[in-house]
């Protein structure tokens, strides 16, 4: 069964299957409505249902309150139509950015690299097509034997002719469905299925502001794609990468960013450890990303900031930036939510663009 979805204020009408989320139908038809987590956690895709009925799905009670449901609001990433509907979405058109429609892909795992403690890189060769995406976007990897998928950012630089190979960087989460599949079951040579690209956390190359890249753990993945794309595109403004991990066992890609720093005078690499173990040989920065950032800069006005990582890390960085006079229109955020965040609501601070 398929239903008609009309998206206001665009006046665009699309078709959506009864087992398909409204967000998925929009993105596959080139209607780029705001979204972030795609799993009912962040509330970015919250929209009003003006006409018709929907199944709310597994929307978090923190992202979509009971009174909001009663007022007709739904999260498009979890909601499925039960009739023809009309929705009012906060559709944005951003100058200088053109998003690609979401498609399905089949890939082959050509390499697995355990690059740090409980951290794995997957290199996937697409066998049925090429993927076009913007630096910072992510894919949804389907978990075999389930109806579930998990979101992972693409760490490789987007190519103008489309990418046939992509890199993912994945942190092992104890008890996580995606982690069990990727760390315990997936092998080199296996076929995988995924959809993409998703997300509005993308590099804005139409500004000449200096840029701050703030990454926590595998929040480095979309940031890596952005930096590689910026360097290849000849971006000339100053760029600073702060990458925070717990100890040296969790640090990776130092060779990549150290080489970029050596070859580009406008790029500065600042890795940091939140704790130094006795066996760590480390003369670099100590502390959380937001602490190191605050030691390096007092004022941030004039910058563009990109923040990616766990919600507490993202929130702490936002507070530091705002104290230093950088505000929402110049801050772009990617929070790495998990299933626990959907149930508990995670952590939130302020109102930040991107997102």
MIVEXDREN-406451 format. One record per residue: residue in one letter; residue number from 1; x, y, z of N, C-alpha, C in turn. Coordinates in pm, whole numbers, plus 50000, padded with zeros to 5 digits. Layout:
MIVEXDREN-406451
SITE  res    n    n_X    n_Y    n_Z   ca_X   ca_Y   ca_Z    c_X    c_Y    c_Z
SITE    A  NUM      X      Y      Z      X      Y      Z      X      Y      Z
...
END
This chain:
MIVEXDREN-406451
SITE  res    n    n_X    n_Y    n_Z   ca_X   ca_Y   ca_Z    c_X    c_Y    c_Z
SITE    X    1  50084  49880  50000  50000  50000  50000  50088  50125  50000
SITE    X    2  50055  50220  49913  50130  50344  49907  50035  50461  49929
SITE    X    3  50088  50566  49991  50007  50683  50022  50072  50808  49961
SITE    X    4  49991  50911  49941  50040  51039  49891  50081  51128  50008
SITE    X    5  50199  51186  49997  50250  51279  50098  50267  51415  50032
SITE    X    6  50198  51515  50082  50216  51651  50031  50297  51730  50131
SITE    X    7  50405  51793  50083  50496  51867  50171  50475  52015  50151
SITE    X    8  50428  52081  50255  50413  52226  50254  50532  52288  50328
SITE    X    9  50576  52408  50293  50512  52503  50200  50551  52484  50054
SITE    X   10  50623  52374  50022  50668  52354  49884  50554  52322  49789
SITE    X   11  50449  52255  49842  50342  52211  49755  50378  52087  49676
SITE    X   12  50489  52022  49712  50537  51902  49641  50462  51780  49693
SITE    X   13  50427  51689  49601  50358  51567  49639  50441  51447  49598
SITE    X   14  50462  51354  49692  50541  51234  49666  50463  51112  49711
SITE    X   15  50516  50994  49678  50454  50867  49717  50538  50802  49826
SITE    X   16  50470  50739  49925  50540  50677  50038  50473  50544  50070
SITE    X   17  50554  50438  50085  50501  50308  50121  50459  50306  50267
SITE    X   18  50367  50215  50301  50316  50211  50438  50421  50165  50538
SITE    X   19  50527  50097  50491  50636  50053  50578  50760  50139  50562
SITE    X   20  50745  50253  50498  50855  50345  50470  50837  50469  50555
SITE    X   21  50946  50519  50613  50934  50643  50689  50914  50761  50594
SITE    X   22  50847  50863  50644  50821  50981  50561  50952  51049  50522
SITE    X   23  51048  51052  50615  51178  51111  50584  51245  51038  50468
SITE    X   24  51245  50904  50473  51308  50826  50367  51244  50857  50233
SITE    X   25  51112  50865  50229  51043  50895  50104  51081  51034  50053
SITE    X   26  51091  51130  50143  51129  51266  50103  51269  51267  50043
SITE    X   27  51365  51209  50112  51504  51215  50069  51526  51140  49938
SITE    X   28  51456  51030  49919  51471  50953  49795  51406  51025  49676
SITE    X   29  51318  51121  49707  51254  51198  49600  51313  51338  49587
SITE    X   30  51428  51360  49649  51498  51488  49636  51440  51602  49715
SITE    X   31  51352  51573  49813  51299  51677  49902  51383  51674  50029
SITE    X   32  51473  51769  50045  51574  51763  50150  51524  51834  50276
SITE    X   33  51443  51762  50355  51393  51818  50480  51500  51807  50588
SITE    X   34  51502  51897  50686  51604  51891  50792  51599  51757  50866
SITE    X   35  51716  51700  50893  51725  51575  50968  51865  51562  51022
SITE    X   36  51882  51473  51120  52014  51451  51179  52033  51304  51212
SITE    X   37  51978  51258  51326  52008  51122  51373  51938  51014  51292
SITE    X   38  51821  51043  51235  51737  50951  51157  51685  50832  51238
SITE    X   39  51693  50838  51371  51646  50729  51456  51555  50776  51570
SITE    X   40  51494  50892  51554  51396  50937  51652  51453  50989  51781
SITE    X   41  51576  51039  51779  51643  51081  51902  51660  51231  51915
SITE    X   42  51694  51300  51805  51736  51440  51818  51623  51541  51800
SITE    X   43  51518  51505  51726  51407  51597  51706  51423  51694  51592
SITE    X   44  51532  51684  51515  51558  51780  51408  51449  51777  51300
SITE    X   45  51395  51658  51272  51298  51645  51162  51154  51663  51208
SITE    X   46  51132  51717  51326  50997  51735  51380  50914  51824  51287
SITE    X   47  50799  51773  51247  50712  51846  51155  50567  51828  51196
SITE    X   48  50481  51917  51149  50340  51910  51184  50262  51837  51075
SITE    X   49  50179  51743  51117  50089  51672  51027  49960  51752  51019
SITE    X   50  49937  51816  50904  49821  51903  50887  49695  51824  50852
SITE    X   51  49715  51709  50789  49601  51629  50745  49643  51483  50737
SITE    X   52  49556  51392  50781  49584  51250  50772  49638  51193  50902
SITE    X   53  49670  51062  50899  49716  50992  51018  49852  50928  50994
SITE    X   54  49932  50921  51100  50063  50856  51091  50082  50761  51209
SITE    X   55  50170  50663  51189  50223  50580  51297  50349  50649  51344
SITE    X   56  50356  50690  51472  50470  50768  51522  50599  50687  51526
SITE    X   57  50592  50554  51527  50711  50472  51533  50784  50486  51665
SITE    X   58  50915  50455  51664  50994  50456  51788  51055  50593  51815
SITE    X   59  50971  50695  51810  51020  50830  51842  51045  50841  51992
SITE    X   60  51159  50895  52028  51191  50915  52169  51091  51009  52234
SITE    X   61  51051  50976  52356  50959  51063  52430  51024  51194  52469
SITE    X   62  51157  51200  52459  51229  51324  52489  51234  51414  52366
SITE    X   63  51244  51352  52247  51250  51429  52123  51111  51470  52076
SITE    X   64  51009  51390  52112  50872  51420  52074  50784  51399  52197
SITE    X   65  50748  51508  52264  50669  51501  52386  50525  51459  52357
SITE    X   66  50457  51409  52459  50318  51366  52444  50229  51480  52396
SITE    X   67  50250  51601  52450  50164  51713  52410  50189  51751  52265
SITE    X   68  50311  51728  52216  50341  51757  52076  50270  51658  51984
SITE    X   69  50266  51533  52024  50191  51434  51946  50044  51474  51939
SITE    X   70  49991  51517  52053  49850  51557  52057  49825  51679  51969
SITE    X   71  49926  51763  51952  49912  51882  51869  49937  51852  51721
SITE    X   72  49970  51726  51690  49984  51687  51550  50127  51681  51499
SITE    X   73  50225  51691  51588  50364  51685  51543  50413  51540  51538
SITE    X   74  50508  51514  51450  50568  51382  51436  50714  51398  51397
SITE    X   75  50794  51295  51424  50931  51291  51375  50931  51216  51243
SITE    X   76  50970  51283  51137  50960  51224  51004  51051  51102  50988
SITE    X   77  51155  51092  51071  51249  50979  51057  51193  50849  51113
SITE    X   78  51088  50857  51195  51026  50735  51249  50880  50720  51206
SITE    X   79  50817  50828  51166  50674  50825  51133  50650  50760  50997
SITE    X   80  50544  50677  50992  50501  50612  50868  50355  50647  50843
SITE    X   81  50317  50666  50718  50180  50708  50689  50078  50596  50710
SITE    X   82  49960  50634  50759  49847  50540  50770  49734  50584  50676
SITE    X   83  49759  50694  50606  49663  50746  50509  49738  50847  50423
SITE    X   84  49672  50905  50324  49730  51020  50255  49745  51131  50358
SITE    X   85  49858  51202  50355  49879  51306  50455  49935  51434  50393
SITE    X   86  49921  51541  50468  49983  51669  50435  50067  51710  50555
SITE    X   87  50195  51743  50531  50283  51784  50641  50338  51924  50614
SITE    X   88  50369  51991  50723  50436  52121  50714  50576  52103  50767
SITE    X   89  50674  52108  50677  50814  52083  50714  50895  52211  50703
SITE    X   90  50996  52221  50786  51085  52338  50787  51192  52319  50681
SITE    X   91  51148  52320  50555  51239  52295  50443  51330  52415  50424
SITE    X   92  51459  52387  50417  51558  52493  50401  51633  52476  50270
SITE    X   93  51657  52587  50204  51743  52587  50086  51864  52671  50120
SITE    X   94  51981  52609  50124  52103  52679  50164  52185  52712  50040
SITE    X   95  52216  52837  50024  52289  52882  49906  52425  52814  49898
SITE    X   96  52459  52767  49780  52590  52707  49757  52599  52559  49789
SITE    X   97  52488  52498  49836  52490  52356  49871  52378  52284  49797
SITE    X   98  52415  52179  49725  52317  52096  49655  52331  51952  49706
SITE    X   99  52223  51901  49767  52227  51767  49824  52188  51663  49719
SITE    X  100  52243  51543  49738  52215  51433  49647  52101  51346  49701
SITE    X  101  52016  51291  49612  51909  51201  49659  51966  51076  49725
SITE    X  102  51893  51021  49819  51931  50897  49886  51905  50778  49793
SITE    X  103  52000  50684  49790  51987  50563  49708  52032  50442  49790
SITE    X  104  52000  50323  49741  52047  50198  49802  52171  50149  49730
SITE    X  105  52264  50090  49808  52389  50041  49753  52422  49902  49805
SITE    X  106  52497  49829  49724  52555  49701  49766  52706  49716  49759
SITE    X  107  52775  49676  49866  52919  49690  49870  52989  49564  49916
SITE    X  108  53119  49561  49895  53204  49449  49939  53311  49503  50032
SITE    X  109  53327  49440  50147  53431  49483  50242  53566  49439  50188
SITE    X  110  53649  49536  50148  53778  49501  50089  53893  49512  50189
SITE    X  111  53870  49577  50304  53974  49584  50406  53912  49619  50540
SITE    X  112  53970  49565  50646  53933  49595  50784  54059  49630  50860
SITE    X  113  54058  49745  50925  54177  49793  50997  54138  49827  51141
SITE    X  114  54191  49750  51235  54169  49782  51377  54271  49889  51415
SITE    X  115  54231  50014  51395  54324  50127  51399  54352  50179  51539
SITE    X  116  54266  50145  51637  54285  50189  51775  54204  50097  51864
SITE    X  117  54213  50119  51995  54139  50034  52088  53990  50042  52060
SITE    X  118  53928  49925  52036  53784  49915  52011  53740  50009  51899
SITE    X  119  53828  50031  51803  53797  50119  51690  53838  50050  51561
SITE    X  120  53748  50044  51468  53771  49969  51345  53737  50054  51224
SITE    X  121  53825  50049  51124  53796  50110  50994  53747  50003  50899
SITE    X  122  53641  50034  50826  53592  49949  50719  53612  50021  50587
SITE    X  123  53666  49950  50488  53677  50003  50353  53585  49920  50264
SITE    X  124  53485  49987  50206  53379  49919  50133  53383  49963  49987
SITE    X  125  53392  49866  49900  53387  49892  49756  53244  49871  49708
SITE    X  126  53189  49972  49644  53051  49964  49596  53050  49887  49465
SITE    X  127  52965  49785  49456  52967  49697  49339  52854  49724  49241
SITE    X  128  52753  49801  49281  52638  49822  49191  52626  49965  49140
SITE    X  129  52717  50055  49184  52699  50196  49147  52817  50275  49203
SITE    X  130  52809  50406  49200  52898  50496  49272  52811  50586  49359
SITE    X  131  52867  50628  49472  52790  50714  49562  52841  50858  49553
SITE    X  132  52747  50950  49541  52776  51092  49543  52729  51147  49678
SITE    X  133  52815  51224  49743  52781  51278  49875  52864  51403  49901
SITE    X  134  52829  51474  50007  52905  51591  50050  52989  51553  50171
SITE    X  135  53105  51614  50183  53195  51585  50295  53125  51613  50427
SITE    X  136  53116  51509  50512  53048  51520  50641  52923  51435  50650
SITE    X  137  52871  51386  50536  52747  51308  50539  52772  51163  50583
SITE    X  138  52664  51090  50603  52675  50953  50653  52586  50857  50575
SITE    X  139  52608  50727  50599  52525  50622  50539  52454  50546  50650
SITE    X  140  52353  50471  50612  52286  50380  50704  52317  50237  50659
SITE    X  141  52389  50165  50744  52429  50028  50714  52324  49932  50768
SITE    X  142  52274  49846  50681  52171  49750  50721  52234  49632  50796
SITE    X  143  52171  49591  50905  52220  49479  50985  52149  49352  50939
SITE    X  144  52223  49255  50883  52159  49133  50829  52078  49060  50936
SITE    X  145  51966  49001  50890  51882  48924  50980  51792  49006  51068
SITE    X  146  51793  49139  51050  51708  49229  51129  51646  49332  51035
SITE    X  147  51557  49412  51089  51502  49525  51013  51566  49655  51058
SITE    X  148  51685  49643  51119  51754  49758  51177  51868  49807  51087
SITE    X  149  51904  49933  51104  52024  49987  51040  52095  50076  51140
SITE    X  150  52220  50105  51112  52299  50192  51197  52369  50296  51111
SITE    X  151  52378  50418  51165  52435  50530  51090  52584  50543  51116
SITE    X  152  52663  50554  51008  52808  50572  51018  52853  50678  50919
SITE    X  153  52932  50771  50966  52981  50880  50881  53085  50829  50783
SITE    X  154  53087  50889  50666  53187  50856  50564  53312  50939  50591
SITE    X  155  53426  50870  50603  53551  50938  50636  53633  50973  50513
SITE    X  156  53599  50917  50399  53677  50943  50278  53629  51068  50207
SITE    X  157  53719  51129  50133  53689  51252  50059  53595  51223  49943
SITE    X  158  53489  51303  49925  53401  51283  49809  53473  51319  49679
SITE    X  159  53453  51238  49578  53513  51260  49447  53409  51316  49351
SITE    X  160  53451  51400  49262  53359  51462  49169  53288  51364  49079
SITE    X  161  53356  51254  49046  53296  51153  48960  53223  51046  49040
SITE    X  162  53208  51068  49171  53143  50969  49258  53246  50873  49316
SITE    X  163  53218  50821  49434  53311  50730  49501  53269  50585  49479
SITE    X  164  53366  50501  49446  53341  50357  49437  53391  50287  49563
SITE    X  165  53472  50356  49645  53519  50303  49773  53498  50408  49881
SITE    X  166  53445  50366  49995  53427  50457  50107  53491  50398  50233
SITE    X  167  53532  50486  50323  53590  50447  50451  53493  50484  50564
SITE    X  168  53471  50390  50654  53394  50415  50774  53484  50396  50896
SITE    X  169  53458  50471  51003  53533  50456  51129  53432  50428  51239
SITE    X  170  53446  50314  51306  53341  50267  51395  53396  50232  51532
SITE    X  171  53332  50284  51635  53369  50257  51774  53282  50143  51827
SITE    X  172  53344  50048  51894  53270  49935  51950  53190  49982  52072
SITE    X  173  53060  49952  52069  52971  49986  52180  52927  49856  52245
SITE    X  174  52962  49832  52372  52923  49707  52438  52773  49682  52428
SITE    X  175  52736  49565  52377  52595  49531  52365  52527  49590  52245
SITE    X  176  52598  49668  52166  52538  49734  52050  52513  49637  51936
SITE    X  177  52397  49649  51873  52362  49562  51762  52458  49578  51646
SITE    X  178  52487  49704  51610  52581  49728  51502  52721  49683  51535
SITE    X  179  52762  49703  51659  52896  49662  51702  52912  49511  51696
SITE    X  180  52811  49437  51740  52818  49291  51736  52839  49243  51592
SITE    X  181  52764  49301  51501  52776  49263  51360  52914  49299  51304
SITE    X  182  52957  49422  51328  53080  49470  51265  53205  49411  51328
SITE    X  183  53205  49394  51460  53327  49347  51528  53330  49195  51545
SITE    X  184  53215  49130  51549  53213  48986  51576  53180  48900  51454
SITE    X  185  53112  48959  51356  53063  48877  51245  53119  48916  51109
SITE    X  186  53133  49043  51083  53172  49091  50950  53316  49054  50919
SITE    X  187  53340  49005  50796  53474  48964  50753  53508  49030  50619
SITE    X  188  53636  49037  50593  53680  49087  50463  53623  48998  50353
SITE    X  189  53571  49061  50250  53508  48988  50141  53357  48979  50150
SITE    X  190  53301  49009  50267  53156  49003  50285  53086  49114  50208
SITE    X  191  52963  49086  50165  52878  49186  50101  52797  49259  50209
SITE    X  192  52776  49386  50189  52694  49466  50280  52598  49549  50198
SITE    X  193  52489  49591  50263  52392  49679  50201  52380  49806  50285
SITE    X  194  52368  49917  50217  52351  50044  50288  52278  50144  50201
SITE    X  195  52231  50251  50263  52163  50360  50193  52232  50491  50228
SITE    X  196  52223  50587  50139  52282  50717  50166  52279  50805  50042
SITE    X  197  52325  50930  50054  52382  50990  50175  52275  51060  50259
SITE    X  198  52304  51074  50388  52215  51142  50481  52291  51255  50552
SITE    X  199  52214  51349  50607  52272  51448  50696  52296  51584  50635
SITE    X  200  52291  51685  50722  52319  51823  50682  52449  51875  50745
SITE    X  201  52521  51788  50811  52651  51826  50869  52754  51816  50757
SITE    X  202  52769  51924  50682  52855  51922  50564  52946  52044  50564
SITE    X  203  53056  52030  50494  53153  52139  50483  53096  52252  50397
SITE    X  204  53102  52372  50449  53060  52491  50374  53185  52557  50316
SITE    X  205  53203  52543  50185  53323  52597  50121  53299  52735  50060
SITE    X  206  53176  52788  50076  53146  52918  50018  53171  53033  50116
SITE    X  207  53242  53005  50227  53282  53108  50322  53434  53114  50326
SITE    X  208  53488  53229  50366  53633  53241  50379  53675  53255  50526
SITE    X  209  53586  53219  50618  53618  53225  50761  53721  53119  50798
SITE    X  210  53809  53146  50896  53892  53038  50951  53802  52933  51014
SITE    X  211  53848  52807  51016  53762  52696  51058  53821  52620  51176
SITE    X  212  53733  52586  51271  53766  52499  51383  53697  52365  51361
SITE    X  213  53773  52256  51366  53718  52122  51358  53741  52054  51493
SITE    X  214  53633  52020  51562  53641  51965  51697  53582  51826  51697
SITE    X  215  53665  51724  51721  53621  51586  51709  53652  51509  51836
SITE    X  216  53555  51424  51877  53575  51335  51990  53566  51191  51945
SITE    X  217  53673  51112  51964  53672  50972  51924  53649  50955  51776
SITE    X  218  53555  50865  51740  53525  50843  51598  53439  50954  51539
SITE    X  219  53411  51057  51617  53356  51180  51560  53453  51240  51460
SITE    X  220  53573  51183  51455  53674  51227  51358  53632  51193  51215
SITE    X  221  53550  51090  51195  53520  51042  51060  53467  51151  50967
SITE    X  222  53356  51219  50998  53309  51322  50905  53404  51440  50896
SITE    X  223  53473  51469  51006  53572  51578  51007  53687  51546  50912
SITE    X  224  53731  51421  50911  53839  51379  50820  53798  51404  50675
SITE    X  225  53675  51365  50640  53627  51387  50504  53627  51536  50470
SITE    X  226  53585  51619  50566  53581  51763  50544  53720  51820  50519
SITE    X  227  53815  51780  50603  53951  51834  50591  54015  51791  50461
SITE    X  228  54002  51664  50426  54058  51616  50299  53996  51690  50181
SITE    X  229  53865  51715  50188  53796  51786  50081  53840  51932  50076
SITE    X  230  53856  51995  50193  53901  52134  50197  54040  52151  50139
SITE    X  231  54130  52061  50176  54268  52068  50126  54271  52047  49976
SITE    X  232  54199  51945  49929  54197  51916  49785  54133  52029  49706
SITE    X  233  54038  52100  49768  53969  52211  49701  54048  52341  49704
SITE    X  234  54162  52339  49774  54247  52458  49778  54202  52565  49874
SITE    X  235  54129  52525  49979  54087  52622  50081  54210  52687  50144
SITE    X  236  54211  52819  50154  54331  52891  50198  54324  52941  50343
SITE    X  237  54203  52949  50400  54193  53003  50535  54253  52907  50638
SITE    X  238  54278  52960  50757  54337  52879  50864  54236  52773  50909
SITE    X  239  54286  52652  50932  54204  52540  50978  54272  52475  51098
SITE    X  240  54194  52449  51202  54247  52387  51324  54167  52261  51356
SITE    X  241  54237  52148  51369  54172  52023  51407  54210  51988  51550
SITE    X  242  54110  51980  51637  54127  51931  51774  54062  51793  51779
SITE    X  243  54142  51691  51809  54089  51554  51817  54114  51500  51958
SITE    X  244  54007  51473  52031  54020  51426  52168  53989  51278  52181
SITE    X  245  54076  51206  52252  54055  51065  52284  54098  51043  52429
SITE    X  246  54075  50923  52480  54108  50897  52620  54259  50882  52640
SITE    X  247  54322  50791  52566  54466  50768  52582  54528  50742  52446
SITE    X  248  54659  50718  52442  54727  50693  52314  54673  50568  52245
SITE    X  249  54616  50476  52320  54560  50354  52260  54436  50384  52176
SITE    X  250  54378  50502  52198  54256  50540  52127  54281  50639  52013
SITE    X  251  54406  50680  51998  54441  50780  51897  54475  50712  51764
SITE    X  252  54425  50768  51656  54455  50712  51524  54455  50824  51420
SITE    X  253  54507  50791  51303  54520  50884  51190  54614  51001  51217
SITE    X  254  54704  50983  51319  54801  51091  51344  54890  51113  51221
SITE    X  255  54926  51004  51152  55013  51015  51035  54945  51096  50924
SITE    X  256  54815  51076  50907  54742  51147  50802  54743  51298  50828
SITE    X  257  54709  51336  50950  54696  51480  50979  54831  51547  51002
SITE    X  258  54928  51472  51049  55063  51528  51062  55120  51558  50925
SITE    X  259  55094  51470  50830  55142  51492  50693  55072  51613  50631
SITE    X  260  54942  51625  50652  54869  51740  50600  54925  51869  50660
SITE    X  261  54955  51865  50789  55009  51983  50857  55145  52021  50800
SITE    X  262  55228  51922  50770  55360  51950  50715  55352  52010  50575
SITE    X  263  55250  51968  50500  55240  52010  50360  55155  52135  50341
SITE    X  264  55082  52177  50447  54992  52292  50434  55006  52383  50556
SITE    X  265  55061  52500  50534  55091  52591  50645  54965  52646  50711
SITE    X  266  54850  52635  50645  54725  52688  50703  54649  52583  50784
SITE    X  267  54705  52462  50797  54638  52356  50873  54716  52325  51000
SITE    X  268  54642  52314  51112  54705  52292  51242  54637  52175  51313
SITE    X  269  54714  52076  51354  54663  51952  51413  54694  51949  51562
SITE    X  270  54589  51939  51645  54605  51939  51791  54533  51817  51850
SITE    X  271  54601  51701  51860  54541  51587  51929  54553  51605  52080
SITE    X  272  54460  51546  52156  54461  51563  52301  54414  51435  52369
SITE    X  273  54475  51407  52485  54436  51292  52567  54362  51343  52691
SITE    X  274  54251  51279  52724  54178  51318  52845  54243  51258  52970
SITE    X  275  54321  51151  52952  54397  51095  53064  54526  51034  53010
SITE    X  276  54634  51057  53081  54763  51003  53041  54797  50885  53129
SITE    X  277  54805  50766  53066  54839  50646  53141  54989  50638  53163
SITE    X  278  55033  50562  53264  55176  50552  53293  55259  50507  53172
SITE    X  279  55199  50421  53089  55275  50370  52975  55270  50462  52853
SITE    X  280  55191  50570  52860  55180  50661  52747  55306  50747  52733
SITE    X  281  55364  50745  52614  55472  50837  52580  55406  50955  52509
SITE    X  282  55382  51061  52583  55301  51169  52529  55349  51304  52582
SITE    X  283  55380  51393  52488  55419  51529  52524  55321  51632  52469
SITE    X  284  55209  51581  52420  55110  51671  52361  55011  51724  52462
SITE    X  285  54896  51769  52412  54794  51832  52496  54723  51729  52583
SITE    X  286  54689  51771  52706  54611  51689  52798  54483  51762  52833
SITE    X  287  54373  51685  52843  54244  51743  52877  54140  51708  52773
SITE    X  288  54015  51742  52804  53906  51722  52708  53916  51828  52597
SITE    X  289  53853  51799  52486  53862  51888  52370  53826  52032  52406
SITE    X  290  53715  52049  52479  53671  52186  52511  53772  52257  52601
SITE    X  291  53842  52182  52687  53942  52242  52775  54065  52287  52696
SITE    X  292  54110  52202  52604  54225  52236  52521  54191  52354  52430
SITE    X  293  54070  52351  52374  54024  52460  52289  54027  52593  52363
SITE    X  294  53979  52593  52485  53973  52717  52564  54112  52766  52601
SITE    X  295  54207  52674  52615  54346  52718  52643  54410  52782  52520
SITE    X  296  54370  52736  52401  54432  52785  52278  54372  52918  52231
SITE    X  297  54242  52935  52254  54172  53055  52208  54087  53112  52320
SITE    X  298  54075  53243  52321  53984  53310  52414  53861  53364  52342
SITE    X  299  53878  53404  52217  53767  53458  52138  53754  53376  52009
SITE    X  300  53629  53356  51966  53604  53274  51848  53524  53346  51740
SITE    X  301  53492  53473  51762  53415  53546  51662  53492  53548  51530
SITE    X  302  53421  53528  51421  53484  53524  51289  53511  53383  51240
SITE    X  303  53505  53282  51328  53530  53143  51290  53401  53077  51239
SITE    X  304  53419  52964  51171  53315  52865  51149  53361  52741  51225
SITE    X  305  53272  52681  51303  53309  52566  51385  53227  52444  51346
SITE    X  306  53297  52330  51334  53234  52201  51306  53266  52108  51422
SITE    X  307  53162  52055  51487  53180  51973  51607  53116  51837  51584
SITE    X  308  53191  51730  51614  53139  51595  51591  53186  51502  51702
SITE    X  309  53090  51431  51764  53127  51337  51868  53010  51307  51960
SITE    X  310  53036  51247  52076  52929  51215  52172  52860  51342  52221
SITE    X  311  52730  51335  52253  52658  51455  52296  52724  51536  52408
SITE    X  312  52777  51473  52516  52839  51556  52621  52959  51636  52570
SITE    X  313  53039  51575  52482  53155  51645  52426  53109  51763  52339
SITE    X  314  53007  51738  52256  52954  51843  52169  52900  51959  52252
SITE    X  315  52821  51927  52355  52761  52032  52438  52866  52116  52509
SITE    X  316  52971  52049  52559  53078  52122  52629  53150  52218  52534
SITE    X  317  53173  52173  52410  53239  52260  52312  53152  52379  52275
SITE    X  318  53022  52355  52259  52930  52465  52226  52934  52573  52334
SITE    X  319  52934  52532  52460  52938  52629  52569  53064  52715  52563
SITE    X  320  53179  52652  52536  53305  52726  52526  53299  52825  52409
SITE    X  321  53249  52779  52294  53242  52866  52177  53151  52985  52202
SITE    X  322  53037  52960  52266  52943  53069  52292  52999  53169  52393
SITE    X  323  53072  53117  52491  53138  53211  52585  53240  53298  52513
SITE    X  324  53297  53242  52406  53396  53316  52327  53335  53392  52211
SITE    X  325  53202  53413  52215  53131  53500  52120  53116  53438  51981
SITE    X  326  53099  53306  51974  53062  53240  51849  52922  53181  51869
SITE    X  327  52832  53209  51777  52693  53173  51802  52638  53081  51693
SITE    X  328  52507  53052  51705  52445  52941  51633  52471  52941  51483
SITE    X  329  52464  53056  51419  52474  53058  51274  52612  53018  51223
SITE    X  330  52710  53012  51311  52846  52975  51271  52893  52844  51333
SITE    X  331  52800  52767  51390  52834  52639  51453  52755  52527  51386
SITE    X  332  52825  52424  51343  52762  52308  51279  52796  52184  51362
SITE    X  333  52694  52100  51384  52708  51995  51484  52665  51859  51431
SITE    X  334  52739  51756  51467  52699  51617  51446  52714  51544  51578
SITE    X  335  52601  51509  51641  52604  51434  51766  52592  51285  51737
SITE    X  336  52682  51206  51793  52679  51061  51773  52589  50997  51878
SITE    X  337  52459  50989  51847  52363  50929  51939  52368  50777  51931
SITE    X  338  52331  50710  52040  52314  50565  52038  52177  50530  52093
SITE    X  339  52148  50400  52105  52016  50357  52150  51986  50407  52291
SITE    X  340  52086  50414  52377  52066  50465  52512  52019  50610  52509
SITE    X  341  52075  50689  52417  52034  50829  52406  51888  50840  52364
SITE    X  342  51841  50748  52277  51702  50753  52236  51608  50732  52354
SITE    X  343  51649  50643  52446  51566  50610  52561  51575  50717  52669
SITE    X  344  51696  50771  52692  51717  50866  52801  51709  51012  52758
SITE    X  345  51718  51036  52627  51713  51174  52579  51849  51234  52556
SITE    X  346  51957  51163  52595  52091  51216  52574  52111  51345  52649
SITE    X  347  52189  51435  52593  52210  51567  52653  52194  51672  52546
SITE    X  348  52145  51787  52584  52117  51893  52488  52159  52028  52548
SITE    X  349  52197  52118  52459  52229  52253  52506  52201  52350  52391
SITE    X  350  52137  52459  52424  52122  52568  52328  52046  52531  52202
SITE    X  351  52053  52619  52105  51995  52597  51973  52107  52617  51874
SITE    X  352  52141  52512  51802  52257  52517  51714  52217  52486  51571
SITE    X  353  52278  52557  51477  52245  52533  51337  52309  52404  51289
SITE    X  354  52259  52357  51190  52292  52243  51111  52179  52163  51077
SITE    X  355  52194  52135  51217  52148  52030  51299  52011  52021  51269
END
